Amino acid sequence: MTAEGFLEGRRLQMARGVLLQCIMGGYPAARFYGSDDGDLALVAEPSMIHPLPWSDEPRALAICDADELSGESSNLSTRGQLKKVIARYAARGLAPVVATELEFFVFAPNTDPTQPFRPPVGLDGRREDGQSAFSVSSNNGLRPFFSEVYKCMAALGLPRDTFMHEMGVSQFEINLLHGDPLLLADQTFLFKHLLKEVALKHGLSVVCMAKPLAHTPGSSMHIHQSLVEIATGKNVFSDESGQPTAMFRHFIGGQQAGMADFTALFAPNVNSYQRLCHPFASPNNACWSHDNRAAGLRIPASSPVARRVENRLPGADANPYLAIAASLAAGLHGIEHELEPTEAIQGEFEVPDNLSLPCTLHAALERLKRSQLARELFGQEFIEGYIALKTMELTSFFDEITPWERRVLAAQA
């Protein structure tokens, strides 16, 4: 909308069904979003109105809540779902603290989707060949792009912790500073948007698919989680002597209880399961461990004040609002019901059947359909609408025959 209209306070409205629009552009049946498909109000978050530093003409982006016209948050809004989870913690005198680690690939433009992605040509005139993981000079070939990324992050108020080249060819990771879950979800969304926009200016393509390249590590969005008392700011996962608390155990127990039911929320696309079924430190299990990257729930080595739980299941393709909401909601469920976790695993281990997770989108959606826990925590309307739109996307995928099928199966008798 125009700056004048925005500053005048004109209400921006949008059809309710847009919140269930699938990635191909279509919609599930109207019954999933109200048969009238009436309007929602988009209410700008005052702290999340940002002039866009990469834009050649003055433009701004406002992150909005999607509210019913009567004033309450829409049940279909993932940002609204996260706010509800945070409010439930606040009612117990607790505030979650989270941080996200986002991995992504920087590729040359890919004009033919039947061809694999390729790394871009760097300043040295060469394409990276996969030998730069964790190198201090690994992004020098893309220095102009990353220099503008850093400047735009500063302009948008996005503080970064660490930044590195990851294991994949032209794959990178950024760790955002820990803080309020809603703020971190907003920042993660803004960062992904920033990456893609700045990449276009530099003739590059940033891809946040979970698994864009075969035989290469996928891209995750690990979520680090801790809880503090609102009154004192104390991390309730550690007691006065620095030992783990019962609340810490119950939080892990809740995470384990919810991970299989919520896999479709953490891994929302067909491609998500390419990452999980070919794991390079991307475990598809609900085991937990002290500093073991093969576990879906990892407790990083830290001081007692920084004790936290890392959920390693979400991919870079996950909706940050929904993934954080689902992870925190599962932890709160464990606290409310005093759920005890399994024994921690260490070293090489076999995943017990009861801690394995769905390994396809179809299986994950079937698990979500049967989940009473998901309906209790997110509401019937949201879960049924989410399943409907993801089923449309899965059906669209199965409507196409892949090159592998033509190459391998056509010659079979």
C-alpha positions as CSV (number, residue, x, y, z in Angstrom):
1,M,0.0,0.0,0.0
2,T,1.1,3.6,-0.3
3,A,3.1,5.2,2.5
4,E,0.3,7.9,2.7
5,G,-2.4,5.2,3.3
6,F,-0.3,3.4,5.8
7,L,0.5,6.6,7.8
8,E,-3.1,7.6,7.8
9,G,-3.9,4.3,9.6
10,R,-6.0,2.9,6.8
11,R,-6.8,-0.7,7.7
12,L,-5.5,-3.3,5.3
13,Q,-7.7,-6.3,4.9
14,M,-7.1,-9.6,3.2
15,A,-9.2,-12.7,2.5
16,R,-9.0,-15.3,5.3
17,G,-8.2,-18.1,2.8
18,V,-4.9,-16.5,1.9
19,L,-3.5,-17.9,5.1
20,L,-4.1,-21.4,3.7
21,Q,-2.7,-20.7,0.2
22,C,-0.5,-23.6,-0.9
23,I,2.9,-23.0,-2.5
24,M,1.5,-23.7,-6.0
25,G,-1.0,-20.9,-5.5
26,G,-4.2,-22.8,-5.0
27,Y,-6.5,-23.2,-1.9
28,P,-8.1,-26.1,-0.1
29,A,-11.9,-26.3,0.1
30,A,-13.5,-23.1,1.6
31,R,-14.8,-25.0,4.6
32,F,-11.2,-25.0,6.0
33,Y,-11.1,-21.2,6.2
34,G,-14.8,-20.3,6.6
35,S,-17.2,-20.8,3.8
36,D,-17.7,-17.1,3.3
37,D,-14.0,-16.5,3.0
38,G,-14.4,-13.2,4.8
39,D,-11.6,-10.7,5.5
40,L,-8.9,-10.5,8.1
41,A,-7.3,-7.3,9.3
42,L,-3.5,-7.0,8.8
43,V,-2.3,-5.1,11.9
44,A,1.3,-3.9,11.7
45,E,3.7,-4.7,14.5
46,P,5.1,-1.2,15.4
47,S,8.6,-2.5,16.1
48,M,8.7,-4.4,12.8
49,I,8.3,-1.6,10.3
50,H,11.5,-1.5,8.3
51,P,12.7,0.7,5.4
52,L,14.3,-1.8,2.9
53,P,18.0,-0.8,2.4
54,W,18.4,-2.9,-0.8
55,S,15.5,-1.2,-2.6
56,D,16.5,1.4,-5.2
57,E,13.2,3.3,-4.5
58,P,12.0,4.1,-1.0
59,R,10.1,1.1,0.3
60,A,9.3,-0.4,3.6
61,L,8.1,-3.7,4.9
62,A,5.8,-4.1,7.9
63,I,5.4,-7.5,9.6
64,C,1.7,-7.8,10.5
65,D,-0.5,-9.9,12.7
66,A,-3.5,-11.4,11.0
67,D,-6.5,-10.6,13.2
68,E,-10.2,-11.3,12.9
69,L,-12.3,-8.2,12.3
70,S,-13.6,-8.7,15.8
71,G,-10.1,-8.1,17.1
72,E,-8.8,-11.5,18.3
73,S,-5.9,-13.3,16.5
74,S,-6.9,-15.5,13.7
75,N,-6.4,-19.2,14.5
76,L,-4.9,-19.7,11.0
77,S,-2.1,-17.2,11.7
78,T,1.3,-18.9,12.5
79,R,2.5,-15.7,14.2
80,G,-0.6,-15.6,16.2
81,Q,-0.1,-19.3,17.2
82,L,3.4,-18.4,18.5
83,K,2.1,-15.5,20.5
84,K,-0.5,-17.8,22.2
85,V,2.3,-20.2,23.2
86,I,4.4,-17.4,24.6
87,A,1.3,-16.2,26.6
88,R,0.8,-19.6,28.1
89,Y,4.3,-19.6,29.4
90,A,3.8,-16.1,30.7
91,A,0.8,-17.3,32.7
92,R,3.2,-19.6,34.5
93,G,5.7,-16.8,35.2
94,L,8.1,-18.1,32.5
95,A,9.6,-16.6,29.3
96,P,11.1,-18.8,26.6
97,V,14.4,-17.7,25.2
98,V,15.3,-19.0,21.7
99,A,18.0,-18.7,19.0
100,T,17.9,-20.0,15.5
101,E,20.7,-21.3,13.3
102,L,19.8,-20.9,9.6
103,E,21.7,-22.7,6.8
104,F,21.3,-21.7,3.2
105,F,23.0,-22.2,-0.2
106,V,24.2,-19.4,-2.6
107,F,23.9,-20.6,-6.2
108,A,24.2,-19.2,-9.7
109,P,20.8,-18.5,-11.3
110,N,19.0,-21.7,-12.2
111,T,16.9,-21.0,-15.3
112,D,16.2,-24.7,-16.0
113,P,14.7,-26.5,-13.0
114,T,15.5,-29.9,-14.6
115,Q,19.2,-29.2,-14.1
116,P,21.0,-29.3,-10.8
117,F,22.0,-26.1,-8.9
118,R,25.5,-24.9,-9.4
119,P,27.7,-22.7,-7.2
120,P,28.3,-19.2,-8.6
121,V,31.4,-17.9,-10.2
122,G,33.4,-16.1,-7.5
123,L,35.8,-13.1,-7.7
124,D,38.6,-15.5,-8.6
125,G,36.6,-16.6,-11.7
126,R,36.1,-20.1,-10.4
127,R,33.2,-22.1,-9.0
128,E,33.6,-23.6,-5.5
129,D,34.2,-27.3,-5.6
130,G,33.3,-28.2,-2.0
131,Q,36.6,-27.9,-0.2
132,S,35.8,-24.7,1.7
133,A,33.9,-26.0,4.8
134,F,34.7,-23.9,7.9
135,S,37.4,-22.0,6.0
136,V,38.2,-18.4,7.2
137,S,38.4,-17.3,3.5
138,S,35.5,-19.4,2.1
139,N,33.2,-16.5,1.4
140,N,35.8,-14.2,-0.1
141,G,34.7,-15.1,-3.7
142,L,31.3,-13.7,-2.8
143,R,32.6,-10.7,-0.8
144,P,30.4,-8.0,-2.5
145,F,27.3,-10.1,-1.8
146,F,28.1,-10.8,1.8
147,S,29.2,-7.2,2.4
148,E,25.8,-5.9,1.4
149,V,24.1,-8.7,3.4
150,Y,26.0,-7.5,6.5
151,K,25.1,-3.8,5.8
152,C,21.4,-4.6,5.3
153,M,21.3,-6.7,8.5
154,A,22.7,-3.7,10.4
155,A,20.1,-1.4,8.8
156,L,17.3,-3.8,9.7
157,G,18.6,-4.2,13.3
158,L,19.3,-7.9,12.8
159,P,22.2,-8.7,15.2
160,R,24.3,-11.7,14.2
161,D,26.3,-14.0,16.4
162,T,28.5,-16.2,14.2
163,F,28.7,-16.7,10.5
164,M,30.5,-19.6,8.7
165,H,30.8,-21.6,5.6
166,E,29.0,-24.9,6.2
167,M,29.7,-28.5,4.9
168,G,27.9,-28.2,1.5
169,V,29.2,-26.6,-1.7
170,S,28.5,-22.8,-1.4
171,Q,26.5,-23.5,1.8
172,F,26.6,-21.0,4.7
173,E,25.2,-20.7,8.2
174,I,24.3,-17.7,10.4
175,N,23.5,-17.9,14.1
176,L,21.1,-15.2,15.3
177,L,21.5,-13.9,18.8
178,H,19.2,-15.5,21.4
179,G,16.2,-13.6,22.7
180,D,12.4,-13.4,22.7
181,P,10.8,-16.1,20.5
182,L,8.5,-13.8,18.6
183,L,11.4,-11.4,17.9
184,L,13.6,-14.3,16.7
185,A,10.9,-15.6,14.4
186,D,10.5,-12.1,12.9
187,Q,14.3,-11.8,12.5
188,T,14.6,-15.2,10.9
189,F,11.8,-14.3,8.4
190,L,13.4,-10.9,7.7
191,F,16.8,-12.5,7.2
192,K,15.6,-15.0,4.7
193,H,13.8,-12.3,2.8
194,L,16.9,-10.1,2.9
195,L,19.1,-12.9,1.6
196,K,16.9,-13.5,-1.5
197,E,16.5,-9.8,-2.3
198,V,20.2,-9.0,-2.0
199,A,21.1,-12.1,-4.0
200,L,19.0,-10.9,-6.9
201,K,20.8,-7.6,-7.0
202,H,24.1,-9.5,-7.3
203,G,23.0,-12.0,-10.0
204,L,22.8,-14.8,-7.5
205,S,20.2,-17.2,-6.1
206,V,19.8,-18.0,-2.4
207,V,18.0,-21.3,-1.8
208,C,16.6,-22.3,1.5
209,M,15.3,-25.7,0.5
210,A,16.1,-28.4,3.0
211,K,18.0,-30.5,0.5
212,P,18.9,-28.7,-2.8
213,L,21.8,-30.9,-3.8
214,A,22.2,-34.7,-3.8
215,H,25.1,-36.3,-1.9
216,T,25.5,-33.0,0.1
217,P,24.4,-32.0,3.6
218,G,21.0,-30.3,3.7
219,S,20.1,-27.0,5.3
220,S,18.7,-26.9,8.8
221,M,17.1,-24.3,11.1
222,H,18.1,-25.6,14.5
223,I,16.2,-24.0,17.4
224,H,17.9,-23.5,20.8
225,Q,15.5,-23.1,23.7
226,S,15.7,-22.2,27.3
227,L,13.3,-20.8,29.9
228,V,13.8,-18.0,32.4
229,E,11.7,-16.8,35.3
230,I,10.1,-13.5,34.3
231,A,10.6,-12.1,37.8
232,T,14.3,-12.9,38.2
233,G,15.6,-13.7,34.7
234,K,17.0,-17.0,36.1
235,N,17.4,-19.9,33.8
236,V,15.0,-22.5,35.3
237,F,16.8,-25.4,33.6
238,S,19.5,-25.1,36.2
239,D,19.2,-25.1,40.0
240,E,21.2,-23.1,42.5
241,S,24.0,-25.7,42.5
242,G,24.2,-25.7,38.6
243,Q,22.5,-29.1,38.2
244,P,19.6,-29.8,35.8
245,T,16.2,-29.3,37.2
246,A,13.0,-31.3,37.0
247,M,11.6,-28.6,34.7
248,F,14.5,-29.3,32.3
249,R,13.7,-33.0,32.3
250,H,10.0,-32.3,31.8
251,F,10.7,-29.9,28.9
252,I,12.7,-32.6,27.1
253,G,10.0,-35.2,27.9
254,G,7.4,-32.9,26.2
255,Q,9.7,-32.4,23.2
256,Q,10.0,-36.1,22.8
257,A,6.2,-36.6,23.2
258,G,5.5,-34.1,20.4
259,M,8.2,-34.5,17.8
260,A,6.6,-37.3,15.8
261,D,3.2,-35.7,15.9
262,F,4.7,-32.3,14.8
263,T,7.1,-33.6,12.2
264,A,4.9,-32.2,9.4
265,L,5.2,-28.7,11.1
266,F,9.0,-28.9,11.3
267,A,9.5,-30.6,7.9
268,P,6.7,-29.1,5.8
269,N,7.7,-30.1,2.2
270,V,8.4,-33.2,0.2
271,N,12.0,-32.1,-0.1
272,S,12.3,-31.8,3.7
273,Y,12.6,-35.6,4.0
274,Q,15.4,-35.8,1.5
275,R,17.4,-34.0,4.2
276,L,16.1,-36.2,7.1
277,C,16.5,-39.6,5.2
278,H,20.1,-38.9,4.2
279,P,21.3,-37.5,7.4
280,F,24.5,-35.5,7.6
281,A,24.1,-34.5,11.3
282,S,20.3,-34.0,10.5
283,P,18.8,-36.7,12.8
284,N,15.3,-38.0,12.2
285,N,14.7,-39.1,15.8
286,A,13.4,-38.0,19.1
287,C,16.4,-39.2,21.1
288,W,18.2,-36.7,23.4
289,S,21.8,-36.5,24.2
290,H,24.5,-34.4,25.8
291,D,26.4,-32.8,22.9
292,N,25.7,-35.6,20.3
293,R,24.7,-34.3,16.9
294,A,23.1,-37.7,16.0
295,A,20.3,-37.0,18.4
296,G,17.2,-35.0,17.4
297,L,17.4,-33.2,20.8
298,R,20.9,-32.1,21.7
299,I,22.0,-30.5,24.9
300,P,25.0,-28.3,23.9
301,A,28.0,-28.1,26.2
302,S,27.5,-24.9,28.2
303,S,27.6,-23.4,31.6
304,P,24.5,-23.9,33.9
305,V,23.3,-20.4,33.2
306,A,23.2,-21.2,29.4
307,R,21.7,-24.7,29.7
308,R,19.4,-25.2,26.8
309,V,17.7,-27.7,24.5
310,E,18.5,-27.7,20.8
311,N,15.8,-29.1,18.4
312,R,17.7,-30.3,15.4
313,L,14.7,-31.5,13.4
314,P,13.5,-28.3,11.6
315,G,14.9,-27.5,8.1
316,A,15.7,-24.2,6.6
317,D,12.4,-24.5,4.7
318,A,10.3,-24.5,7.9
319,N,8.1,-21.6,8.8
320,P,10.0,-20.0,11.7
321,Y,6.8,-18.9,13.6
322,L,5.3,-22.4,13.3
323,A,8.5,-24.3,14.1
324,I,9.3,-22.3,17.2
325,A,5.6,-22.4,18.3
326,A,5.5,-26.2,17.9
327,S,8.8,-26.8,19.7
328,L,7.9,-24.6,22.6
329,A,4.4,-25.9,22.9
330,A,5.7,-29.5,23.1
331,G,8.1,-28.4,25.9
332,L,5.3,-26.7,27.8
333,H,3.1,-29.8,27.4
334,G,5.9,-31.8,29.1
335,I,6.1,-29.3,32.0
336,E,2.4,-29.2,32.5
337,H,2.1,-33.0,32.6
338,E,5.5,-33.6,34.3
339,L,6.6,-35.9,31.5
340,E,9.9,-37.7,32.0
341,P,12.3,-38.2,29.1
342,T,13.9,-41.4,28.1
343,E,17.5,-42.1,29.1
344,A,20.0,-39.9,27.3
345,I,22.0,-41.6,24.5
346,Q,25.7,-41.2,23.8
347,G,28.1,-42.4,21.1
348,E,26.9,-44.7,18.3
349,F,23.3,-45.8,18.9
350,E,20.3,-47.4,17.3
351,V,17.1,-45.5,17.3
352,P,14.3,-47.3,19.2
353,D,11.1,-47.7,17.3
354,N,9.2,-45.5,19.7
355,L,11.6,-42.6,19.1
356,S,11.8,-42.8,15.3
357,L,10.0,-40.1,13.3
358,P,8.0,-40.1,10.0
359,C,10.3,-40.2,7.0
360,T,8.0,-38.9,4.3
361,L,5.6,-36.0,4.1
362,H,2.7,-38.5,3.6
363,A,3.6,-40.4,6.8
364,A,4.0,-37.1,8.7
365,L,0.6,-35.9,7.6
366,E,-1.0,-39.2,8.6
367,R,0.6,-38.9,12.0
368,L,-0.6,-35.3,12.3
369,K,-4.2,-36.3,11.3
370,R,-4.2,-38.8,14.3
371,S,-2.7,-36.3,16.8
372,Q,-5.0,-35.2,19.5
373,L,-2.1,-33.4,21.1
374,A,-1.8,-31.2,18.0
375,R,-5.4,-30.3,18.1
376,E,-5.2,-29.5,21.8
377,L,-2.2,-27.2,21.4
378,F,-3.1,-25.5,18.0
379,G,-6.8,-25.9,17.6
380,Q,-8.9,-28.0,15.2
381,E,-9.2,-25.2,12.6
382,F,-5.5,-24.7,12.2
383,I,-4.5,-28.4,12.1
384,E,-7.2,-29.4,9.7
385,G,-6.5,-26.4,7.4
386,Y,-2.7,-27.1,7.5
387,I,-3.3,-30.8,6.6
388,A,-5.6,-29.8,3.8
389,L,-3.1,-27.4,2.1
390,K,-0.1,-29.7,2.6
391,T,-2.1,-32.6,1.1
392,M,-2.7,-30.4,-2.0
393,E,1.0,-29.8,-2.3
394,L,1.8,-33.5,-1.9
395,T,-0.8,-34.4,-4.5
396,S,0.8,-31.8,-6.9
397,F,4.2,-33.5,-6.4
398,F,2.7,-36.9,-7.2
399,D,1.2,-35.5,-10.4
400,E,4.7,-35.2,-11.9
401,I,7.0,-38.0,-13.1
402,T,10.6,-37.4,-12.0
403,P,13.7,-37.7,-14.2
404,W,14.8,-40.6,-12.0
405,E,11.7,-42.6,-12.8
406,R,12.2,-42.0,-16.6
407,R,15.9,-42.8,-16.4
408,V,15.8,-45.9,-14.3
409,L,12.4,-47.5,-14.7
410,A,11.6,-46.9,-18.4
411,A,13.9,-49.8,-19.5
412,Q,12.4,-52.3,-17.1
413,A,10.5,-55.2,-18.5
